[in-house]
Amino acid sequence: MFGFLYSVFAYVAFLASFGYLAFFANDLLVPFTVDSGQPGGAFSSVLVDVGLILLFGVQHSVMARDSFKRRITRVLPAHLERSTYVLASALALVVLYAGWQPVPGLVWHVETPALRVALYGLNALGWVGVPVASFLIDHFDLFGLKQAFAAWRKRSFSAKGFVTPVLYRHCRHPMMTALMVGLWAAPDLTVGHAVLSAGMTLYIVIGVHFEERALRRELGEAYAQYQQRTPKFVPRFGSPRAQTLTPAAQTD
């Protein structure tokens, strides 16, 4: 029971921290945002902000590696490994929000009302698209709830095969595409917002590179063929039907 409650807590913490990110990036409604606070020196602020993004990236990448998973499951039950990863990711985001330094300056400002509305709509579509894409594969497996629930009920757990439903037929990483849209589609882009968006985008590109290397090792030729026929981030329509590739794999 404790393990399942722990997984629920980790899940809720991550949902809250990720939801906060949308408002944080857009400088809306929440107390700490990408542009709130007293600006300091631009160079020192950028260094701090890049360091915070790097901290998130290191946590997110290192804990996703198989070697780290093997080490942590010597201490924690295997069914709580994913929840621990999710909770650590939430904490890394909280540290980023708390430590973020605003950077003065404006990269662009859109004045045309219709274009502003369109950009806000695209922005919302990007942020909503991230959880939608996760539900298309296996949302509760991805966030560790299924593993903990199966252990609580003393049932065996096996991950779903690597599937390519709906959006995954048209690009390999729709969650990451949606996240980048949410980060960049803004009618007003400050320098601080640009630093956040650029840093996260760079992390996504690097993280996906290593994730795909791991998937190639695990899935072999099946994943190689998927890579060849399906774009990485920019959707291409008219792709083949959804498939299930084996053995099972879990995206980060």
C-alpha positions as a LaTeX table, in Angstrom:
\begin{tabular}{lrrr}
\hline
Residue & $x$ (\AA) & $y$ (\AA) & $z$ (\AA) \\
\hline
Met1 & 0.00 & 0.00 & 0.00 \\
Phe2 & 2.81 & 2.44 & 0.92 \\
Gly3 & 4.50 & 1.87 & $-2.43$ \\
Phe4 & 1.32 & 2.69 & $-4.34$ \\
Leu5 & 0.73 & 5.84 & $-2.26$ \\
Tyr6 & 4.34 & 6.85 & $-2.91$ \\
Ser7 & 3.78 & 6.43 & $-6.65$ \\
Val8 & 0.58 & 8.51 & $-6.49$ \\
Phe9 & 2.42 & 11.26 & $-4.60$ \\
Ala10 & 5.23 & 11.25 & $-7.19$ \\
Tyr11 & 2.69 & 11.37 & $-10.01$ \\
Val12 & 0.74 & 14.29 & $-8.53$ \\
Ala13 & 3.99 & 16.14 & $-7.76$ \\
Phe14 & 5.13 & 15.80 & $-11.34$ \\
Leu15 & 1.75 & 16.82 & $-12.79$ \\
Ala16 & 1.79 & 19.93 & $-10.60$ \\
Ser17 & 5.39 & 20.82 & $-11.45$ \\
Phe18 & 4.85 & 20.27 & $-15.18$ \\
Gly19 & 1.59 & 22.24 & $-15.18$ \\
Tyr20 & 3.45 & 25.04 & $-13.41$ \\
Leu21 & 6.03 & 25.05 & $-16.22$ \\
Ala22 & 3.42 & 26.23 & $-18.75$ \\
Phe23 & 2.52 & 29.24 & $-16.59$ \\
Phe24 & 6.14 & 29.80 & $-15.57$ \\
Ala25 & 7.30 & 30.02 & $-19.19$ \\
Asn26 & 4.42 & 32.31 & $-20.21$ \\
Asp27 & 4.75 & 34.63 & $-17.18$ \\
Leu28 & 1.15 & 34.00 & $-16.16$ \\
Leu29 & $-0.76$ & 33.60 & $-12.86$ \\
Val30 & 1.95 & 31.95 & $-10.73$ \\
Pro31 & 4.24 & 33.75 & $-8.22$ \\
Phe32 & 7.56 & 32.67 & $-9.74$ \\
Thr33 & 7.89 & 33.00 & $-13.50$ \\
Val34 & 10.60 & 33.22 & $-16.12$ \\
Asp35 & 10.40 & 37.04 & $-15.98$ \\
Ser36 & 9.55 & 37.70 & $-12.33$ \\
Gly37 & 11.98 & 39.07 & $-9.77$ \\
Gln38 & 14.63 & 41.77 & $-9.84$ \\
Pro39 & 16.94 & 41.46 & $-12.86$ \\
Gly40 & 20.65 & 41.26 & $-12.09$ \\
Gly41 & 23.58 & 41.20 & $-14.45$ \\
Ala42 & 22.57 & 39.60 & $-17.72$ \\
Phe43 & 25.67 & 37.42 & $-18.00$ \\
Ser44 & 25.52 & 36.09 & $-14.45$ \\
Ser45 & 21.75 & 35.50 & $-14.72$ \\
Val46 & 22.17 & 33.50 & $-17.93$ \\
Leu47 & 24.91 & 31.41 & $-16.27$ \\
Val48 & 22.63 & 30.61 & $-13.32$ \\
Asp49 & 19.70 & 29.76 & $-15.59$ \\
Val50 & 21.78 & 27.55 & $-17.87$ \\
Gly51 & 23.11 & 25.78 & $-14.78$ \\
Leu52 & 19.55 & 25.10 & $-13.58$ \\
Ile53 & 18.56 & 23.70 & $-16.98$ \\
Leu54 & 21.71 & 21.57 & $-16.96$ \\
Leu55 & 20.82 & 20.27 & $-13.48$ \\
Phe56 & 17.39 & 19.21 & $-14.75$ \\
Gly57 & 18.93 & 17.64 & $-17.85$ \\
Val58 & 21.52 & 15.66 & $-15.90$ \\
Gln59 & 18.91 & 14.35 & $-13.46$ \\
His60 & 16.52 & 13.46 & $-16.26$ \\
Ser61 & 19.13 & 11.71 & $-18.37$ \\
Val62 & 21.25 & 9.96 & $-15.76$ \\
Met63 & 18.28 & 8.48 & $-13.92$ \\
Ala64 & 16.86 & 7.19 & $-17.23$ \\
Arg65 & 19.97 & 5.13 & $-18.00$ \\
Asp66 & 19.86 & 1.37 & $-17.46$ \\
Ser67 & 23.06 & 1.45 & $-15.41$ \\
Phe68 & 21.49 & 3.88 & $-12.91$ \\
Lys69 & 18.28 & 1.83 & $-12.77$ \\
Arg70 & 20.28 & $-1.27$ & $-11.87$ \\
Arg71 & 22.00 & 0.60 & $-9.04$ \\
Ile72 & 18.88 & 2.20 & $-7.58$ \\
Thr73 & 16.94 & $-1.08$ & $-7.58$ \\
Arg74 & 19.56 & $-2.49$ & $-5.22$ \\
Val75 & 18.17 & $-0.03$ & $-2.67$ \\
Leu76 & 14.55 & 0.46 & $-3.76$ \\
Pro77 & 12.01 & $-2.13$ & $-4.94$ \\
Ala78 & 12.01 & $-2.34$ & $-8.72$ \\
His79 & 8.35 & $-1.33$ & $-8.91$ \\
Leu80 & 9.20 & 2.06 & $-7.35$ \\
Glu81 & 12.10 & 2.90 & $-9.66$ \\
Arg82 & 9.96 & 4.77 & $-12.18$ \\
Ser83 & 8.07 & 6.69 & $-9.50$ \\
Thr84 & 11.36 & 7.76 & $-7.95$ \\
Tyr85 & 12.51 & 9.02 & $-11.34$ \\
Val86 & 9.23 & 10.95 & $-11.73$ \\
Leu87 & 9.52 & 12.47 & $-8.24$ \\
Ala88 & 13.15 & 13.49 & $-8.79$ \\
Ser89 & 12.14 & 15.16 & $-12.07$ \\
Ala90 & 9.45 & 17.13 & $-10.23$ \\
Leu91 & 11.96 & 18.26 & $-7.61$ \\
Ala92 & 14.44 & 19.31 & $-10.30$ \\
Leu93 & 11.75 & 21.49 & $-11.86$ \\
Val94 & 10.95 & 23.05 & $-8.48$ \\
Val95 & 14.65 & 23.91 & $-8.01$ \\
Leu96 & 14.65 & 25.49 & $-11.48$ \\
Tyr97 & 11.64 & 27.66 & $-10.63$ \\
Ala98 & 13.02 & 28.72 & $-7.28$ \\
Gly99 & 16.49 & 29.58 & $-8.58$ \\
Trp100 & 15.62 & 31.12 & $-11.94$ \\
Gln101 & 17.05 & 34.58 & $-12.62$ \\
Pro102 & 15.13 & 36.93 & $-14.95$ \\
Val103 & 17.10 & 38.22 & $-17.93$ \\
Pro104 & 16.07 & 41.66 & $-19.23$ \\
Gly105 & 15.39 & 42.28 & $-22.89$ \\
Leu106 & 12.82 & 41.40 & $-25.53$ \\
Val107 & 13.45 & 39.06 & $-28.47$ \\
Trp108 & 10.10 & 39.69 & $-30.16$ \\
His109 & 6.72 & 41.27 & $-29.48$ \\
Val110 & 3.75 & 40.51 & $-31.74$ \\
Glu111 & 1.26 & 43.37 & $-31.97$ \\
Thr112 & $-1.28$ & 42.02 & $-34.49$ \\
Pro113 & $-4.27$ & 40.86 & $-32.40$ \\
Ala114 & $-5.19$ & 37.93 & $-34.64$ \\
Leu115 & $-1.61$ & 36.66 & $-34.67$ \\
Arg116 & $-1.37$ & 37.01 & $-30.88$ \\
Val117 & $-4.52$ & 34.90 & $-30.48$ \\
Ala118 & $-3.16$ & 32.31 & $-32.90$ \\
Leu119 & 0.13 & 32.08 & $-31.01$ \\
Tyr120 & $-1.64$ & 31.73 & $-27.66$ \\
Gly121 & $-3.78$ & 28.96 & $-29.18$ \\
Leu122 & $-0.70$ & 27.19 & $-30.55$ \\
Asn123 & 0.99 & 27.61 & $-27.18$ \\
Ala124 & $-1.94$ & 25.99 & $-25.35$ \\
Leu125 & $-2.06$ & 23.21 & $-27.94$ \\
Gly126 & 1.60 & 22.48 & $-27.29$ \\
Trp127 & 1.25 & 22.21 & $-23.53$ \\
Val128 & $-1.92$ & 20.11 & $-23.73$ \\
Gly129 & $-0.33$ & 17.94 & $-26.42$ \\
Val130 & 2.30 & 16.60 & $-24.03$ \\
Pro131 & $-0.09$ & 14.64 & $-21.74$ \\
Val132 & $-2.32$ & 13.75 & $-24.71$ \\
Ala133 & 0.64 & 12.10 & $-26.46$ \\
Ser134 & 1.53 & 10.23 & $-23.26$ \\
Phe135 & $-1.99$ & 8.75 & $-23.07$ \\
Leu136 & $-1.62$ & 7.47 & $-26.62$ \\
Ile137 & 1.10 & 5.07 & $-25.44$ \\
Asp138 & 0.71 & 4.13 & $-21.76$ \\
His139 & 0.44 & 7.16 & $-19.49$ \\
Phe140 & 0.21 & 5.32 & $-16.16$ \\
Asp141 & 3.08 & 3.00 & $-17.03$ \\
Leu142 & 5.20 & 5.98 & $-18.10$ \\
Phe143 & 4.66 & 7.63 & $-14.70$ \\
Gly144 & 5.13 & 4.50 & $-12.58$ \\
Leu145 & 1.58 & 4.01 & $-11.30$ \\
Lys146 & 0.93 & 0.69 & $-13.02$ \\
Gln147 & 4.09 & $-0.88$ & $-11.64$ \\
Ala148 & 3.31 & 0.17 & $-8.06$ \\
Phe149 & $-0.35$ & $-0.84$ & $-8.31$ \\
Ala150 & 0.54 & $-4.28$ & $-9.66$ \\
Ala151 & 3.00 & $-4.81$ & $-6.78$ \\
Trp152 & 0.39 & $-3.69$ & $-4.22$ \\
Arg153 & $-2.15$ & $-6.13$ & $-5.66$ \\
Lys154 & 0.54 & $-8.83$ & $-5.90$ \\
Arg155 & 0.07 & $-9.17$ & $-9.62$ \\
Ser156 & 2.69 & $-9.62$ & $-12.28$ \\
Phe157 & 3.49 & $-6.58$ & $-14.39$ \\
Ser158 & 4.68 & $-6.51$ & $-17.97$ \\
Ala159 & 5.18 & $-3.32$ & $-19.92$ \\
Lys160 & 3.28 & $-2.78$ & $-23.13$ \\
Gly161 & 5.25 & $-3.30$ & $-26.32$ \\
Phe162 & 6.67 & $-0.27$ & $-28.07$ \\
Val163 & 3.65 & 0.99 & $-30.01$ \\
Thr164 & 3.22 & 3.64 & $-32.67$ \\
Pro165 & $-0.42$ & 4.78 & $-32.42$ \\
Val166 & $-1.95$ & 7.89 & $-34.02$ \\
Leu167 & 0.62 & 10.70 & $-33.60$ \\
Tyr168 & 3.49 & 8.23 & $-33.31$ \\
Arg169 & 2.85 & 7.14 & $-36.89$ \\
His170 & 3.74 & 10.65 & $-38.05$ \\
Cys171 & 6.67 & 11.56 & $-35.80$ \\
Arg172 & 8.74 & 9.54 & $-33.35$ \\
His173 & 8.56 & 11.96 & $-30.41$ \\
Pro174 & 5.24 & 13.85 & $-30.41$ \\
Met175 & 5.53 & 14.64 & $-26.70$ \\
Met176 & 8.80 & 16.45 & $-27.31$ \\
Thr177 & 7.41 & 18.20 & $-30.39$ \\
Ala178 & 4.44 & 19.44 & $-28.35$ \\
Leu179 & 6.74 & 20.61 & $-25.55$ \\
Met180 & 8.91 & 22.61 & $-27.98$ \\
Val181 & 5.78 & 24.20 & $-29.47$ \\
Gly182 & 4.64 & 25.19 & $-25.97$ \\
Leu183 & 8.04 & 26.68 & $-25.18$ \\
Trp184 & 8.45 & 28.73 & $-28.36$ \\
Ala185 & 4.92 & 29.73 & $-29.47$ \\
Ala186 & 4.66 & 32.98 & $-27.55$ \\
Pro187 & 3.48 & 36.39 & $-28.74$ \\
Asp188 & 5.97 & 38.02 & $-26.37$ \\
Leu189 & 9.35 & 36.33 & $-26.06$ \\
Thr190 & 11.71 & 37.82 & $-23.51$ \\
Val191 & 15.40 & 37.01 & $-23.37$ \\
Gly192 & 14.81 & 34.95 & $-20.22$ \\
His193 & 12.04 & 32.98 & $-21.93$ \\
Ala194 & 14.33 & 32.44 & $-24.92$ \\
Val195 & 17.08 & 31.11 & $-22.63$ \\
Leu196 & 14.62 & 28.65 & $-21.08$ \\
Ser197 & 13.24 & 27.56 & $-24.47$ \\
Ala198 & 16.67 & 27.23 & $-26.09$ \\
Gly199 & 18.11 & 25.32 & $-23.13$ \\
Met200 & 15.19 & 22.91 & $-22.95$ \\
Thr201 & 15.20 & 22.43 & $-26.72$ \\
Leu202 & 18.91 & 21.61 & $-26.68$ \\
Tyr203 & 18.34 & 19.12 & $-23.87$ \\
Ile204 & 15.46 & 17.51 & $-25.80$ \\
Val205 & 17.63 & 17.06 & $-28.89$ \\
Ile206 & 20.51 & 15.57 & $-26.90$ \\
Gly207 & 18.26 & 13.44 & $-24.67$ \\
Val208 & 16.35 & 12.00 & $-27.61$ \\
His209 & 19.61 & 11.11 & $-29.34$ \\
Phe210 & 20.68 & 8.93 & $-26.42$ \\
Glu211 & 17.17 & 7.55 & $-25.88$ \\
Glu212 & 17.05 & 6.40 & $-29.48$ \\
Arg213 & 20.47 & 4.75 & $-29.19$ \\
Ala214 & 19.08 & 2.72 & $-26.28$ \\
Leu215 & 15.94 & 1.84 & $-28.22$ \\
Arg216 & 18.03 & 0.71 & $-31.18$ \\
Arg217 & 19.97 & $-1.63$ & $-28.88$ \\
Glu218 & 16.78 & $-3.00$ & $-27.32$ \\
Leu219 & 14.52 & $-3.24$ & $-30.36$ \\
Gly220 & 17.11 & $-3.76$ & $-33.07$ \\
Glu221 & 16.13 & $-3.65$ & $-36.73$ \\
Ala222 & 12.45 & $-3.00$ & $-35.98$ \\
Tyr223 & 13.27 & 0.37 & $-34.42$ \\
Ala224 & 15.82 & 1.16 & $-37.13$ \\
Gln225 & 13.07 & 0.75 & $-39.74$ \\
Tyr226 & 10.75 & 2.94 & $-37.66$ \\
Gln227 & 13.45 & 5.64 & $-37.62$ \\
Gln228 & 13.85 & 5.44 & $-41.38$ \\
Arg229 & 10.18 & 5.86 & $-42.21$ \\
Thr230 & 9.12 & 8.28 & $-39.45$ \\
Pro231 & 10.50 & 11.80 & $-38.81$ \\
Lys232 & 11.92 & 12.58 & $-35.39$ \\
Phe233 & 10.09 & 15.81 & $-34.47$ \\
Val234 & 8.36 & 17.37 & $-37.50$ \\
Pro235 & 5.28 & 15.29 & $-38.39$ \\
Arg236 & 4.91 & 13.77 & $-41.82$ \\
Phe237 & 1.46 & 12.48 & $-42.67$ \\
Gly238 & 0.59 & 9.43 & $-44.71$ \\
Ser239 & 2.77 & 7.07 & $-42.62$ \\
Pro240 & 2.03 & 3.34 & $-42.23$ \\
Arg241 & $-0.51$ & 1.97 & $-39.77$ \\
Ala242 & 0.24 & 1.69 & $-36.08$ \\
Gln243 & 2.46 & $-1.23$ & $-35.11$ \\
Thr244 & 3.56 & $-2.95$ & $-31.95$ \\
Leu245 & 7.26 & $-3.64$ & $-31.86$ \\
Thr246 & 8.81 & $-6.14$ & $-29.48$ \\
Pro247 & 10.50 & $-6.52$ & $-27.07$ \\
Ala248 & 8.84 & $-3.95$ & $-24.82$ \\
Ala249 & 10.47 & $-0.60$ & $-24.34$ \\
Gln250 & 9.60 & 2.47 & $-22.32$ \\
Thr251 & 10.32 & 6.00 & $-23.48$ \\
Asp252 & 11.73 & 8.54 & $-21.07$ \\
\hline
\end{tabular}
